[in-house]
Every structure is written in C-alpha cells, then in structure tokens.
Amino acid sequence: MKNIIAANWKMHFDINEAQDVARKMAEIIDTTAIDTIVCANFIHLDRLNTIFQKTNIKLGAQNMYFEEKGAFTGETSPIMLKSVGCKYVILGHSERRHIFKEDDNLINKKTKSAIEHGFIPIVCVGETLDDRNSNKAFHVIENQLKNSLDGIDLRKVVIAYEPVWAIGTGVAADKKTIEEMHNFIRKIATDTPILYGGSVKPSNAEELASIDNVNGFLIGGASLVAEDFKDIIDKFIKTKGV
C-alpha cells in the first residue's frame, strides 16, 4: 500500500511567501520512501512546479472543475492543472462541502474527470460533531464514499478521512476513533491508501502513524512551516518502518 503525506496550504501565502516555503521544502525534504505532495493555491502552482521539478516533491491542486473548458467563470479545469505540472488534486474537502455546499454528485463528477485526465484524486470524507454525537458517523462516511465514488475504480483514488470537528481546531481525533474509522473505510476500499487529516502536527505524528490502516496524512496548518512538515514526514517514516 502506497504511503502518502500531503500538505494542504489552503488559502495561505502570497506568491513570495509560497516560493520561500517551497524552496525550503525542496532544500530539506528528499525521500522516496513515501509520496510527498504539496497542494497549493491555483496562483502558486506554476512557480512551485519549477521549484519542485528536480525534487521528489509532487504538486497537487486543492480543487478542480470537471469540465475541460467553457463559460465557468472562476473555475479551474483539469487541462489547466495538467499544464502546470499537477499530479494530484484534493476533492470534496469538508470546507468545499460545508462552506461552498458541494455535494456528493458534484464530487463524483470531479473525481471521474480527474481520473480521466491522469490525476490521482484525494477524495475527502468526514463527519461533523453533530453526526458523531448522534451516532451517525459511520453512516455518514459510508454514504459519502458510496456516492462520491460511485462507478469509480477505488484503486485509482486516495481517500482522506478528516473529521470536520478536528480540522483546524488543534485537537486531533483520538487514536481509537481514527482506528475504528480507518478500519471501517478499509472494508469498503480494500486497496486504497487512506490518509488521516485533522490537526496533525509534529507532537502527535508518531502516535497517529502507529495506527493500522493510516497510510499517511493530509496536513493543514503544520504544512505551512517547512521544518514542521519535514518533522512529520520523518516521524511517519520512522514509525511505519518504510
């Protein structure tokens, strides 16, 4: 099973800041033991492609529209992303689902388009705190997987489990919660890398990496500092023994 650690820079950095962090990452991160990915804002991708070109760091986008071109103001197509060197694309992130009201049907169209255009989509699923408190977490995740990935070869995607209540809060889900959910997802997606995302940081990286069926991380805030991102990568590799 492929191990992956992906940075999600979200809506951070101007172009100069992004270049500075990318150059630092290119300088200090050099591993082939796992796939290392940086998913940056659209305006940063071309510059980062140049910086990462001779490294083992792969480039990803944070979103994508399913059409190749047309009258879709404000959207970015798979053709555009391919032209700037993207290999991965995050789809269905909880912020896209909850803030921008993207539903499973749209995420399914985007995922199919991404695969057709040669990308590896990182498809995110996750329950809210209300879902969990109402004992609906597993039902919610099962439905998101079933509907977002309907008609898709699961060997061609990466799944990221991100409990909504742990994203950007500084509080990661506990080990038992993550283990139960990753084991549940594994029964549905037997040959698919499953990443954990939600307040991953250097201080908890080893504990999270020790969980069965955690094949990597999708990292937000901690990926904004090159040294912290490298620290998490190093601890993951050491803990997994890869």
C-alpha contacts under 8 A as a table, 3 or more apart, distances in Angstrom:
res1	aa1	res2	aa2	distance
1	M	191	D	7.16
1	M	192	T	7.40
1	M	193	P	6.31
1	M	215	N	7.45
2	K	34	I	7.14
2	K	35	D	7.69
2	K	193	P	6.12
2	K	215	N	6.98
3	N	34	I	5.12
3	N	35	D	6.33
3	N	193	P	6.89
3	N	215	N	4.88
3	N	216	G	5.45
4	I	34	I	5.56
4	I	35	D	4.69
4	I	36	T	6.05
4	I	37	I	7.61
4	I	193	P	7.79
4	I	195	L	7.38
4	I	215	N	6.44
4	I	216	G	4.76
4	I	217	F	6.67
5	I	34	I	7.29
5	I	35	D	6.34
5	I	36	T	5.17
5	I	37	I	6.34
5	I	195	L	7.87
5	I	216	G	5.10
5	I	217	F	4.84
5	I	218	L	6.08
5	I	219	I	7.56
5	I	233	I	6.94
6	A	36	T	5.85
6	A	37	I	4.47
6	A	38	V	5.70
6	A	39	C	7.00
6	A	216	G	7.98
6	A	217	F	6.22
6	A	218	L	4.85
6	A	219	I	6.11
7	A	37	I	6.09
7	A	38	V	4.67
7	A	39	C	5.69
7	A	218	L	5.96
7	A	219	I	4.90
7	A	220	G	6.14
7	A	223	S	5.29
7	A	224	L	7.97
7	A	229	F	7.82
8	N	38	V	6.47
8	N	39	C	4.96
8	N	40	A	6.46
8	N	62	Q	7.16
8	N	218	L	6.73
8	N	219	I	5.76
8	N	220	G	4.95
8	N	221	G	7.98
8	N	223	S	6.94
9	W	12	H	5.97
9	W	38	V	7.59
9	W	39	C	6.27
9	W	40	A	5.37
9	W	41	N	7.16
9	W	220	G	6.00
9	W	221	G	7.29
9	W	223	S	6.75
9	W	224	L	6.32
10	K	39	C	7.95
10	K	40	A	6.70
10	K	41	N	6.63
10	K	62	Q	7.22
10	K	220	G	7.20
11	M	41	N	6.54
12	H	41	N	7.86
13	F	16	N	7.59
13	F	17	E	5.25
13	F	18	A	5.38
14	D	17	E	5.37
14	D	18	A	6.13
15	I	18	A	5.12
15	I	19	Q	6.20
15	I	43	I	7.52
15	I	44	H	6.10
16	N	19	Q	5.17
16	N	20	D	6.26
17	E	20	D	5.11
17	E	21	V	6.33
18	A	21	V	5.35
18	A	22	A	6.05
18	A	44	H	6.87
18	A	48	L	7.96
19	Q	22	A	5.02
19	Q	23	R	5.97
19	Q	44	H	7.97
19	Q	47	R	7.14
19	Q	48	L	6.73
19	Q	51	I	7.84
20	D	23	R	5.25
20	D	24	K	6.29
21	V	24	K	5.11
21	V	25	M	6.20
21	V	224	L	7.41
21	V	225	V	7.00
21	V	226	A	6.05
22	A	25	M	5.02
22	A	26	A	6.10
22	A	48	L	6.62
22	A	51	I	6.89
22	A	52	F	7.64
22	A	226	A	7.68
23	R	26	A	4.99
23	R	27	E	6.16
23	R	51	I	6.42
24	K	27	E	5.02
24	K	28	I	6.30
24	K	226	A	6.19
25	M	28	I	5.34
25	M	29	I	5.46
25	M	226	A	5.30
25	M	227	E	7.70
25	M	230	K	7.66
26	A	29	I	5.75
26	A	30	D	7.41
26	A	51	I	7.16
26	A	52	F	6.31
26	A	55	T	6.36
26	A	57	I	7.36
27	E	30	D	7.83
28	I	227	E	7.89
28	I	230	K	7.35
29	I	57	I	7.85
29	I	230	K	6.17
30	D	55	T	6.98
30	D	56	N	6.15
30	D	57	I	7.77
31	T	34	I	6.79
31	T	56	N	6.60
32	T	35	D	6.75
32	T	56	N	6.69
33	A	237	I	7.28
33	A	242	V	5.99
34	I	237	I	7.70
34	I	242	V	7.74
35	D	56	N	7.81
35	D	57	I	7.40
35	D	58	K	7.47
36	T	56	N	7.11
36	T	57	I	5.17
36	T	58	K	6.08
37	I	57	I	5.61
37	I	58	K	4.62
37	I	59	L	5.58
37	I	60	G	6.39
37	I	88	Y	7.81
38	V	57	I	7.14
38	V	58	K	6.41
38	V	59	L	5.25
38	V	60	G	5.72
39	C	59	L	6.07
39	C	60	G	4.14
39	C	61	A	4.83
39	C	62	Q	5.70
39	C	88	Y	7.81
39	C	89	V	7.33
39	C	90	I	7.61
40	A	44	H	6.29
40	A	45	L	6.37
40	A	59	L	7.83
40	A	60	G	6.61
40	A	61	A	5.73
40	A	62	Q	6.37
41	N	44	H	5.50
41	N	45	L	6.69
41	N	61	A	6.77
41	N	62	Q	6.65
42	F	45	L	5.52
42	F	61	A	6.77
42	F	62	Q	7.82
43	I	46	D	7.30
44	H	47	R	5.72
44	H	48	L	6.15
45	L	48	L	5.11
45	L	49	N	5.96
45	L	59	L	7.56
45	L	61	A	7.66
45	L	84	V	6.33
45	L	85	G	7.84
45	L	86	C	7.75
46	D	49	N	5.15
46	D	50	T	6.70
46	D	84	V	5.09
46	D	85	G	7.50
47	R	50	T	5.35
47	R	51	I	6.51
48	L	51	I	4.90
48	L	52	F	5.96
48	L	59	L	7.59
49	N	52	F	5.30
49	N	53	Q	5.74
49	N	59	L	6.72
49	N	84	V	6.45
49	N	85	G	5.89
49	N	86	C	7.80
50	T	53	Q	5.28
51	I	54	K	7.49
52	F	55	T	5.16
52	F	56	N	7.36
52	F	57	I	5.89
52	F	58	K	7.06
52	F	59	L	7.69
53	Q	57	I	7.98
58	K	86	C	7.50
58	K	87	K	6.68
58	K	88	Y	7.83
59	L	85	G	6.73
59	L	86	C	4.94
59	L	87	K	5.84
59	L	88	Y	6.53
60	G	86	C	5.04
60	G	87	K	5.73
60	G	88	Y	4.32
60	G	89	V	5.08
60	G	90	I	7.38
61	A	64	M	7.37
61	A	81	L	7.38
61	A	86	C	6.65
61	A	88	Y	6.44
61	A	89	V	4.59
61	A	90	I	6.23
62	Q	89	V	5.75
62	Q	90	I	4.78
62	Q	91	L	7.00
63	N	89	V	6.11
63	N	90	I	5.51
63	N	91	L	5.60
64	M	75	E	7.24
64	M	76	T	5.61
64	M	77	S	5.90
64	M	78	P	6.48
64	M	89	V	7.18
64	M	91	L	7.35
64	M	110	K	6.78
64	M	114	A	8.00
65	Y	68	E	7.91
65	Y	75	E	6.08
65	Y	76	T	5.73
65	Y	77	S	5.27
65	Y	78	P	7.03
65	Y	110	K	6.03
66	F	77	S	6.60
66	F	78	P	7.07
66	F	109	K	6.09
66	F	110	K	4.56
66	F	111	T	7.82
66	F	112	K	7.92
66	F	113	S	5.27
66	F	114	A	7.29
67	E	70	G	7.47
67	E	77	S	6.09
67	E	78	P	7.47
67	E	113	S	7.54
68	E	77	S	5.17
68	E	78	P	6.08
68	E	79	I	5.95
69	K	72	F	7.66
69	K	77	S	6.39
72	F	75	E	5.77
76	T	80	M	6.57
76	T	81	L	7.42
77	S	80	M	5.26
77	S	81	L	6.49
78	P	81	L	5.05
78	P	82	K	6.08
78	P	113	S	7.57
78	P	114	A	6.62
78	P	117	H	6.60
79	I	82	K	5.17
79	I	83	S	6.28
79	I	117	H	7.66
80	M	83	S	5.20
80	M	84	V	6.85
81	L	84	V	5.47
81	L	85	G	6.69
81	L	86	C	5.56
82	K	85	G	5.27
82	K	86	C	5.35
82	K	87	K	7.39
83	S	86	C	7.60
86	C	89	V	7.53
86	C	119	F	7.59
87	K	118	G	7.60
87	K	119	F	5.21
87	K	120	I	6.40
88	Y	119	F	5.29
88	Y	120	I	4.76
88	Y	121	P	5.65
88	Y	122	I	7.04
89	V	114	A	7.62
89	V	119	F	6.81
89	V	120	I	6.51
89	V	121	P	4.93
89	V	122	I	5.98
90	I	93	H	6.83
90	I	121	P	5.86
90	I	122	I	4.65
90	I	123	V	6.09
90	I	124	C	7.40
91	L	107	I	6.48
91	L	110	K	7.31
91	L	111	T	7.03
91	L	121	P	6.54
91	L	122	I	5.96
91	L	123	V	4.91
91	L	124	C	6.32
92	G	95	E	7.99
92	G	96	R	5.98
92	G	97	R	6.08
92	G	102	E	7.26
92	G	104	D	7.78
92	G	107	I	5.73
92	G	123	V	5.75
92	G	124	C	5.15
92	G	125	V	7.09
93	H	96	R	5.22
93	H	97	R	6.30
93	H	123	V	7.24
93	H	124	C	5.04
93	H	125	V	7.13
94	S	97	R	4.81
94	S	98	H	5.83
94	S	99	I	7.92
94	S	124	C	7.02
94	S	125	V	7.13
94	S	126	G	6.95
94	S	162	E	7.66
94	S	164	V	6.45
95	E	98	H	5.29
95	E	99	I	5.32
95	E	100	F	7.02
96	R	99	I	5.67
96	R	100	F	4.97
96	R	101	K	6.43
96	R	102	E	5.84
97	R	100	F	5.86
97	R	101	K	4.82
97	R	102	E	4.48
97	R	103	D	6.23
98	H	101	K	5.16
98	H	102	E	7.20
102	E	106	L	6.36
102	E	107	I	7.02
103	D	106	L	5.55
103	D	107	I	6.36
104	D	107	I	4.99
104	D	108	N	5.96
104	D	144	Q	6.47
104	D	147	N	5.62
104	D	148	S	4.64
105	N	108	N	5.08
105	N	109	K	6.43
105	N	147	N	6.77
105	N	148	S	6.29
106	L	109	K	5.13
106	L	110	K	6.26
106	L	148	S	7.93
107	I	110	K	5.03
107	I	111	T	6.02
107	I	148	S	5.63
108	N	111	T	5.09
108	N	112	K	6.20
108	N	147	N	7.05
108	N	148	S	4.46
108	N	149	L	5.75
108	N	150	D	6.85
109	K	112	K	5.28
109	K	113	S	6.20
110	K	113	S	5.10
110	K	114	A	6.05
111	T	114	A	5.05
111	T	115	I	6.31
111	T	121	P	6.28
111	T	123	V	7.65
111	T	148	S	7.86
111	T	149	L	7.52
112	K	115	I	5.31
112	K	116	E	6.19
112	K	152	I	6.89
113	S	116	E	5.03
113	S	117	H	6.23
114	A	117	H	5.23
114	A	118	G	6.41
114	A	119	F	5.16
114	A	120	I	6.97
114	A	121	P	6.38
115	I	118	G	5.14
115	I	119	F	5.26
115	I	120	I	6.34
115	I	121	P	7.04
115	I	156	K	7.17
116	E	119	F	7.57
120	I	156	K	6.52
120	I	157	V	5.69
120	I	158	V	7.11
121	P	156	K	7.79
121	P	157	V	5.28
121	P	158	V	6.14
122	I	157	V	6.22
122	I	158	V	4.64
122	I	159	I	5.59
122	I	160	A	6.44
123	V	157	V	7.13
123	V	158	V	6.15
123	V	159	I	4.95
123	V	160	A	5.97
124	C	159	I	5.90
124	C	160	A	4.62
124	C	161	Y	5.95
124	C	162	E	6.68
125	V	141	I	6.23
125	V	144	Q	6.32
125	V	145	L	7.13
125	V	159	I	7.44
125	V	160	A	6.26
125	V	161	Y	5.18
125	V	162	E	6.03
125	V	163	P	7.61
126	G	140	V	7.67
126	G	141	I	6.16
126	G	161	Y	5.66
126	G	162	E	4.82
126	G	163	P	4.42
126	G	164	V	5.77
127	E	131	D	5.81
127	E	132	R	6.66
127	E	137	A	5.59
127	E	140	V	6.32
127	E	141	I	6.68
127	E	162	E	7.70
127	E	163	P	5.21
127	E	164	V	5.71
127	E	165	W	7.73
128	T	131	D	5.10
128	T	132	R	6.42
128	T	137	A	7.84
128	T	163	P	6.47
128	T	164	V	5.01
128	T	165	W	5.76
129	L	132	R	5.09
129	L	133	N	6.06
129	L	164	V	7.09
129	L	165	W	5.50
130	D	133	N	5.08
130	D	134	S	5.99
131	D	134	S	5.18
131	D	135	N	6.30
131	D	136	K	4.92
131	D	137	A	5.33
131	D	140	V	7.43
132	R	135	N	5.06
132	R	136	K	5.66
132	R	137	A	4.83
133	N	136	K	7.54
134	S	137	A	7.81
135	N	138	F	7.74
136	K	139	H	5.25
136	K	140	V	6.03
137	A	140	V	5.19
137	A	141	I	6.24
138	F	141	I	5.16
138	F	142	E	6.01
138	F	181	M	7.37
138	F	184	F	7.80
139	H	142	E	5.15
139	H	143	N	6.19
140	V	143	N	5.25
140	V	144	Q	6.17
141	I	144	Q	5.08
141	I	145	L	6.13
142	E	145	L	5.25
142	E	146	K	6.02
142	E	185	I	7.82
143	N	146	K	5.03
143	N	147	N	5.92
144	Q	147	N	5.38
144	Q	148	S	5.61
144	Q	149	L	7.93
145	L	148	S	5.36
145	L	149	L	5.62
145	L	150	D	7.79
146	K	149	L	5.59
146	K	150	D	5.62
147	N	150	D	5.18
149	L	152	I	5.36
149	L	154	L	7.54
152	I	156	K	7.90
153	D	156	K	5.74
153	D	157	V	7.55
154	L	157	V	5.48
154	L	158	V	7.85
154	L	189	A	6.39
154	L	191	D	7.23
154	L	192	T	6.16
155	R	158	V	7.94
155	R	191	D	5.83
155	R	192	T	5.45
156	K	192	T	7.74
157	V	192	T	6.68
157	V	193	P	7.84
158	V	192	T	5.94
158	V	193	P	5.28
158	V	194	I	6.23
158	V	195	L	7.57
159	I	192	T	6.99
159	I	193	P	6.32
159	I	194	I	4.87
159	I	195	L	6.18
160	A	194	I	5.60
160	A	195	L	4.47
160	A	196	Y	5.68
160	A	197	G	6.62
160	A	217	F	7.81
160	A	218	L	6.93
161	Y	182	H	7.57
161	Y	194	I	7.04
161	Y	195	L	6.08
161	Y	196	Y	5.09
161	Y	197	G	6.11
162	E	166	A	7.29
162	E	167	I	6.96
162	E	196	Y	6.09
162	E	197	G	4.68
162	E	198	G	5.59
163	P	166	A	5.52
163	P	167	I	6.80
163	P	173	A	7.46
163	P	197	G	7.54
163	P	198	G	6.61
164	V	167	I	5.49
164	V	198	G	7.67
165	W	169	T	7.22
166	A	169	T	5.52
166	A	170	G	6.98
166	A	171	V	5.55
166	A	172	A	5.26
166	A	173	A	6.24
166	A	198	G	4.77
166	A	199	S	6.11
167	I	170	G	7.43
167	I	171	V	7.89
167	I	172	A	7.78
167	I	197	G	7.25
167	I	198	G	4.30
167	I	199	S	5.78
168	G	171	V	7.92
168	G	198	G	6.70
168	G	199	S	5.87
168	G	220	G	7.36
168	G	221	G	7.10
169	T	172	A	7.86
169	T	198	G	7.94
169	T	199	S	6.55
170	G	198	G	7.89
170	G	199	S	4.94
171	V	198	G	7.55
171	V	199	S	5.76
172	A	198	G	5.54
172	A	199	S	4.97
172	A	200	V	6.60
173	A	177	T	6.26
173	A	178	I	6.35
173	A	198	G	7.33
174	D	177	T	5.44
174	D	178	I	6.39
175	K	178	I	5.29
175	K	179	E	6.03
175	K	207	E	7.69
175	K	208	L	6.86
175	K	211	I	7.18
176	K	179	E	5.11
176	K	180	E	6.06
177	T	180	E	5.32
177	T	181	M	6.23
178	I	181	M	5.24
178	I	182	H	5.97
178	I	196	Y	7.73
178	I	211	I	7.80
179	E	182	H	5.25
179	E	183	N	6.00
179	E	211	I	6.11
179	E	212	D	6.61
179	E	213	N	7.43
179	E	214	V	7.91
180	E	183	N	5.23
180	E	184	F	6.14
181	M	184	F	4.92
181	M	185	I	6.14
182	H	185	I	5.03
182	H	186	R	5.99
182	H	194	I	7.08
182	H	212	D	7.84
182	H	213	N	5.84
182	H	214	V	6.78
183	N	186	R	4.98
183	N	187	K	6.56
183	N	212	D	7.75
183	N	213	N	6.46
184	F	187	K	5.45
184	F	188	I	7.07
185	I	188	I	5.23
185	I	189	A	6.02
185	I	194	I	7.93
186	R	189	A	4.89
186	R	190	T	5.10
186	R	191	D	7.86
186	R	192	T	7.70
186	R	194	I	7.79
186	R	213	N	7.15
187	K	190	T	5.81
189	A	192	T	5.49
193	P	214	V	7.90
193	P	215	N	5.59
193	P	216	G	7.81
194	I	213	N	6.70
194	I	214	V	5.85
194	I	215	N	5.34
194	I	216	G	6.92
195	L	214	V	5.72
195	L	215	N	5.41
195	L	216	G	4.64
195	L	217	F	4.77
195	L	218	L	6.24
196	Y	214	V	6.40
196	Y	215	N	7.85
196	Y	216	G	6.41
196	Y	217	F	4.80
196	Y	218	L	6.07
197	G	200	V	6.46
197	G	217	F	5.61
197	G	218	L	4.65
197	G	219	I	5.94
197	G	220	G	7.88
198	G	218	L	7.67
198	G	219	I	7.16
198	G	220	G	7.64
199	S	219	I	7.32
199	S	220	G	7.26
199	S	221	G	7.50
199	S	222	A	7.94
200	V	204	N	6.52
200	V	205	A	6.37
200	V	217	F	7.45
200	V	218	L	7.95
200	V	219	I	6.00
200	V	220	G	7.68
200	V	222	A	7.02
201	K	204	N	5.69
201	K	205	A	5.86
201	K	219	I	7.86
201	K	222	A	5.58
201	K	228	D	7.38
201	K	232	I	6.66
202	P	205	A	5.20
202	P	206	E	7.86
202	P	222	A	7.77
202	P	228	D	6.26
202	P	229	F	7.79
202	P	231	D	6.02
202	P	232	I	5.09
202	P	235	K	7.81
203	S	206	E	7.61
204	N	207	E	5.47
204	N	208	L	6.23
205	A	208	L	5.24
205	A	209	A	5.93
205	A	232	I	5.71
205	A	235	K	6.33
205	A	236	F	6.47
206	E	209	A	5.06
206	E	210	S	6.24
206	E	232	I	7.98
206	E	235	K	5.66
206	E	236	F	6.10
206	E	239	T	6.07
207	E	210	S	5.30
207	E	211	I	7.19
208	L	211	I	5.68
208	L	214	V	7.58
209	A	214	V	6.43
209	A	215	N	7.84
209	A	216	G	7.20
209	A	235	K	7.92
209	A	236	F	5.47
209	A	239	T	6.24
209	A	240	K	6.62
210	S	214	V	7.79
210	S	239	T	6.25
210	S	240	K	6.77
211	I	214	V	5.72
214	V	217	F	7.75
216	G	236	F	7.66
219	I	222	A	6.33
219	I	223	S	5.81
220	G	223	S	5.61
220	G	224	L	7.30
221	G	224	L	5.63
222	A	225	V	6.08
222	A	228	D	5.94
222	A	229	F	6.10
223	S	226	A	6.47
223	S	228	D	6.61
223	S	229	F	4.83
224	L	228	D	7.96
224	L	229	F	7.48
225	V	228	D	5.38
225	V	229	F	6.25
226	A	229	F	5.13
226	A	230	K	6.19
227	E	230	K	5.11
227	E	231	D	6.10
228	D	231	D	4.96
228	D	232	I	6.28
229	F	232	I	5.26
229	F	233	I	6.33
230	K	233	I	5.00
230	K	234	D	6.09
231	D	234	D	5.16
231	D	235	K	6.16
232	I	235	K	5.17
232	I	236	F	6.08
233	I	236	F	5.16
233	I	237	I	6.21
234	D	237	I	5.23
234	D	238	K	6.15
235	K	238	K	5.10
235	K	239	T	5.98
236	F	239	T	5.20
236	F	240	K	6.00
237	I	240	K	5.32
237	I	241	G	5.74
237	I	242	V	5.44
238	K	241	G	5.09
238	K	242	V	7.00
